[in-house]
Amino acid sequence: GFALDGQVNPQDLVKLFKIKPSQEGGAAGSDSDDEIGASLETTSTGFVTLMRAGERAISEQVILFSLSTTASSDDWVVLPAPEPRAMIWENVGMPHAQMQTRKKLGAGICFFGVLVWSMPVTGIQYLFSEAGLKSWAPSAVRFMWRHALPLYHMVMGYLPVLALLALLILLPYVLRLLAVRFESRKSKTDVAQNVLLRNFLFQFFSLWLTVFSSSIMDSFKQVVDTPSCSAFILGRSIPKVSLYFTQFVIARIGISLPLLLIRIPAIIALLSRNKPEPAYCIFETEMTNIAIVFVIGSMYCVVAPVIMPACLIYFALAFGIYKWLFTHVYETEFDCAGELWYSIFNGLVGGVMFGMLSVCGLASIYA
């Protein structure tokens, strides 16, 4: 079938699709359209079931004609209906116009969040850096320096990376809450696409902040003021943080991938002698994690080739782990029908262009 989204009047549905529900909501019943319409509540979403595949193909291509009783026929939107299990049923009754307004507000919130994203990123990195730890935990730093020097170097090298990873783990949950609760999106596929795109943008700008060591606005202003030197700026800045991103990929190998196998909620359920909940793959999170490592590899494949073995190990382990999870652990929650690939592909291409621009800048420096 297909779905109608807009301000749908129940009398129009009765006249257009010849709905004849029974008293229990079945297929046969009252002959009065007005009586049927009076028994239905005004809604913004309708689902129409067609008996033949050809009828569905035709219905998705024709222009829905205006009805004399519909005040705003331009609000009708005909789309292929999603799977029932992909619907967020508590949001189905949200009026179309109100949902569009909320989507714009949600996009504005995310845009503002990107502009001020430097505050939590730089704040967390400074808090867990060597200077930050000496300011709020001087006794622990002195103890490690005097009695456990290898531990000191490990903590100072990896703690800022782990703190950033913790922030990036919490980010998709906040974006999902925004998409479901505030924007009231009606399908899980739409939510997954939206969270995937926004999560990738936030993580990409986290890389930007690390490279430029300044806010998004300052970096953007620097590039706008001298657009012809943008490649030079990237070529000068990116090699300085190659060690940081190598540690970032190693942390993904040693922490993010093993956590997928540990499955902490299942362990808690077993310890409490309860049946574990079904495990579903959170595509918008997992695909972003893989894409970010790919972007880092494309940025440093020429500038700092030493990062490539770490990326190779990450993708090799990720291939085996995800193959095992999809075969033995993950259950199918809903079918995205491959729609997430288009969003992540655009992000991958943008990351590759960003990496090639940095290589051109590096070549211009040493040319």
C-alpha positions in Angstrom: 0.0 0.0 0.0 1.0 3.6 0.4 0.7 6.3 3.0 -0.9 9.7 2.8 0.6 12.5 4.9 -1.2 15.9 5.1 -4.4 17.2 6.7 -6.7 14.4 5.8 -10.4 14.7 6.3 -12.1 11.4 7.1 -15.1 12.2 4.8 -12.6 12.6 1.9 -11.0 9.2 2.6 -14.5 7.7 2.5 -15.4 9.3 -0.8 -12.0 8.8 -2.5 -11.3 5.2 -1.5 -14.9 3.9 -0.9 -14.2 2.9 2.7 -17.0 0.8 4.1 -16.0 -0.3 7.6 -18.2 -2.5 9.6 -19.4 -1.7 13.1 -16.3 -3.5 14.4 -14.0 -1.8 11.9 -14.2 -4.5 9.2 -14.9 -4.3 5.5 -18.7 -4.1 5.3 -21.2 -1.9 7.2 -23.0 1.4 7.1 -23.9 2.9 3.7 -23.8 6.5 4.9 -20.6 8.3 4.2 -21.4 11.0 6.7 -22.1 8.5 9.4 -18.8 6.8 8.7 -16.9 10.1 8.7 -18.5 11.2 11.9 -17.2 8.0 13.6 -13.6 8.7 12.6 -11.3 11.3 14.1 -9.5 13.8 11.9 -5.9 12.6 11.4 -2.9 13.7 9.4 -1.8 10.2 8.2 -3.7 7.6 6.4 -2.7 4.1 5.2 -4.3 2.6 2.0 -4.0 -1.1 1.2 -4.1 -2.1 -2.4 -4.7 -5.7 -3.6 -2.4 -5.7 -6.6 1.2 -4.6 -7.1 0.3 -2.8 -10.4 -2.2 -0.6 -8.5 0.4 0.4 -6.0 2.9 1.4 -8.8 0.3 3.5 -10.5 -0.8 5.2 -7.2 2.7 6.2 -6.4 3.2 7.9 -9.8 -0.1 9.8 -10.3 -0.8 13.3 -9.1 -3.5 13.1 -6.5 -6.4 15.3 -7.7 -7.9 18.0 -5.4 -11.2 17.3 -3.6 -14.0 19.9 -3.4 -14.2 19.3 0.4 -10.5 19.6 1.0 -9.4 23.2 1.9 -5.7 22.6 1.4 -5.3 19.9 -1.2 -1.6 20.9 -1.8 -0.8 19.3 1.6 -1.4 15.8 0.3 1.8 13.8 0.1 1.7 10.2 -1.3 4.6 7.9 -0.2 5.2 4.2 -0.1 4.0 2.9 3.2 6.7 1.7 5.6 6.6 -1.6 7.4 4.3 -1.7 10.4 7.2 -2.6 12.7 9.1 0.5 11.4 6.3 2.9 12.5 6.5 5.0 15.6 2.8 4.7 16.4 2.6 7.3 19.1 3.8 9.9 16.5 1.5 8.9 13.7 -1.3 11.3 14.7 1.0 14.3 14.7 -0.3 16.9 12.1 1.8 17.2 9.0 2.2 21.0 9.3 3.2 20.8 12.9 5.7 18.1 12.2 7.4 20.1 9.5 7.7 23.1 11.8 9.3 20.9 14.4 11.7 19.5 11.9 12.9 23.0 11.0 13.3 23.8 14.7 15.2 20.6 15.2 17.5 21.4 12.3 18.1 24.9 13.8 18.9 23.3 17.2 21.5 21.0 15.6 23.0 23.9 13.6 23.4 25.9 16.7 24.8 22.8 18.4 27.5 22.5 15.7 28.5 26.1 16.2 29.0 25.7 19.9 30.3 22.1 19.7 33.8 23.4 20.4 32.8 24.1 24.0 32.2 20.6 25.2 34.9 19.1 23.0 37.7 21.4 24.0 36.4 21.5 27.6 36.6 17.7 27.9 39.9 17.5 26.2 41.4 20.1 28.4 39.9 18.6 31.6 41.5 15.3 30.9 44.8 16.6 29.4 48.0 16.7 31.4 47.5 20.4 32.3 43.9 19.8 33.3 44.7 16.7 35.4 47.5 18.6 37.2 45.0 21.3 38.1 42.2 19.2 39.6 44.0 15.9 40.5 47.6 16.9 41.3 48.2 14.2 43.9 47.2 11.4 41.5 49.5 12.9 38.8 52.4 13.1 41.2 51.9 9.5 42.4 51.9 8.2 38.8 54.9 10.2 37.9 56.9 9.0 40.9 55.8 5.4 41.2 54.2 4.3 37.9 55.8 6.2 35.0 54.5 3.8 32.2 51.0 4.3 33.6 51.5 8.1 33.6 52.4 8.2 29.9 49.5 5.8 29.1 47.0 7.9 31.0 48.2 11.2 29.6 48.2 9.8 26.0 44.8 8.0 26.0 42.6 9.7 28.6 41.7 12.7 26.3 40.9 10.3 23.5 38.7 8.1 25.8 36.9 11.2 27.1 36.1 12.3 23.6 34.9 8.7 22.8 32.5 8.8 25.8 31.1 12.1 24.6 30.6 10.7 21.1 28.9 7.6 22.5 26.3 9.7 24.3 25.7 12.0 21.2 23.5 9.6 19.1 21.1 9.0 22.1 20.6 12.8 22.4 20.0 13.1 18.6 17.5 10.2 18.7 15.6 11.8 21.6 15.4 15.0 19.5 14.2 13.2 16.4 11.5 11.0 18.2 10.3 13.2 21.1 10.7 16.7 19.7 10.4 16.4 16.0 7.9 13.5 16.2 9.1 11.7 13.2 6.8 8.9 12.3 9.0 6.0 11.1 12.1 4.4 12.5 13.8 4.5 9.1 13.3 8.3 9.0 14.8 8.6 12.5 17.7 6.4 11.6 18.5 8.5 8.5 18.3 11.7 10.4 20.4 10.6 13.4 23.0 9.0 11.0 23.5 12.3 9.1 23.6 14.5 12.2 25.8 12.1 14.1 28.3 12.0 11.2 28.3 15.8 11.0 29.0 16.2 14.7 31.8 13.7 14.7 33.3 15.2 11.5 33.3 18.6 13.1 34.9 17.0 16.2 37.8 16.1 13.8 37.8 19.6 12.5 38.1 21.0 16.0 41.0 18.7 16.8 42.8 19.6 13.6 42.4 23.4 13.9 42.4 23.5 17.7 39.8 26.3 17.6 36.1 26.8 17.3 34.1 26.1 14.2 33.4 29.8 13.7 37.1 30.8 14.0 38.2 28.0 11.7 35.4 28.9 9.2 36.4 32.6 9.4 40.0 31.7 8.8 39.2 29.8 5.6 36.7 32.4 4.4 39.2 35.2 4.9 41.8 33.4 2.8 39.9 30.9 0.6 42.9 30.4 -1.7 45.0 29.3 1.3 42.4 26.7 2.7 44.5 23.8 1.3 47.6 25.3 2.8 45.9 25.7 6.2 44.8 22.1 6.2 48.2 20.9 5.0 49.9 22.8 7.8 47.5 21.7 10.6 46.6 18.1 9.9 50.2 16.6 10.3 50.4 18.1 13.8 47.7 15.8 15.2 48.5 12.6 13.4 49.6 10.9 16.6 46.3 11.9 18.3 44.2 10.3 15.5 46.4 7.2 15.6 45.6 6.8 19.2 41.9 7.5 18.4 41.9 4.5 15.9 43.7 2.3 18.4 41.2 3.2 21.1 38.4 2.1 18.7 40.2 -1.2 18.2 40.8 -1.8 21.9 37.5 -0.4 23.4 34.7 0.2 20.9 34.9 -3.2 19.1 35.3 -5.4 22.2 32.3 -3.6 23.8 30.2 -4.9 20.9 31.0 -8.5 22.0 30.7 -8.0 25.7 27.1 -6.8 25.5 26.8 -5.3 29.0 22.9 -5.2 29.1 22.9 -9.0 28.4 25.4 -9.6 31.2 23.3 -7.6 33.7 20.2 -9.5 32.7 21.9 -12.8 33.2 23.3 -11.8 36.6 19.8 -10.7 37.7 18.4 -14.1 36.3 16.2 -12.4 33.8 15.9 -13.2 30.1 18.0 -10.8 28.0 16.2 -8.4 25.7 16.6 -8.9 22.0 19.7 -7.2 20.6 19.3 -4.9 17.6 22.0 -3.2 15.6 21.9 0.6 16.0 22.8 1.4 12.4 23.1 5.1 12.8 25.8 4.7 15.5 27.7 1.7 14.0 27.8 3.1 10.5 29.1 6.5 11.7 31.9 4.8 13.8 33.1 2.9 10.7 32.8 6.0 8.4 34.8 8.2 10.8 37.7 5.7 10.8 37.5 5.6 7.0 37.6 9.4 6.9 40.6 9.5 9.2 42.4 6.9 7.1 41.8 8.9 3.9 43.1 12.0 5.6 46.4 10.4 6.8 47.1 7.8 4.2 49.7 10.1 2.6 50.4 12.5 5.4 51.1 9.9 8.1 51.1 6.4 6.5 51.8 4.8 9.9 48.1 5.1 10.7 47.2 2.7 7.9 48.1 -0.5 9.7 45.9 0.6 12.6 43.0 1.2 10.2 43.6 -2.1 8.5 43.4 -3.9 11.9 40.3 -2.0 12.8 38.4 -2.9 9.5 39.6 -6.5 9.7 38.3 -7.0 13.2 35.2 -5.0 12.5 34.4 -7.3 9.5 34.7 -10.4 11.7 32.9 -9.0 14.7 29.9 -7.6 12.7 29.6 -10.7 10.7 29.4 -12.8 13.9 26.9 -10.4 15.5 24.6 -10.3 12.5 24.7 -14.1 12.2 24.3 -15.0 15.8 23.2 -12.0 17.9 21.4 -9.2 16.2 17.7 -9.6 15.4 15.8 -7.7 12.7 14.0 -4.7 14.2 12.9 -3.1 10.9 14.1 -3.0 7.3 15.7 0.2 6.1 15.8 -1.1 2.5 19.3 0.2 2.0 18.3 3.9 2.4 21.0 4.6 5.0 23.7 3.9 2.4 22.9 7.2 0.5 23.4 9.3 3.6 26.7 7.6 4.7 28.0 7.6 1.1 27.7 11.4 0.9 29.6 11.7 4.2 32.3 9.3 2.9 32.8 11.4 -0.3 33.0 14.6 1.8 35.6 13.0 4.0 37.7 11.9 1.1 37.6 15.3 -0.5 38.6 16.8 2.9 41.6 14.4 2.9 42.6 15.1 -0.7 42.5 18.9 0.1 44.9 18.4 3.0 47.2 16.4 0.7 47.2 19.2 -1.8 48.0 21.7 0.9 50.9 19.6 2.2 52.2 19.3 -1.4 52.0 23.1 -1.8 54.1 23.6 1.4 57.0 21.3 0.3 56.8 22.1 -3.4 
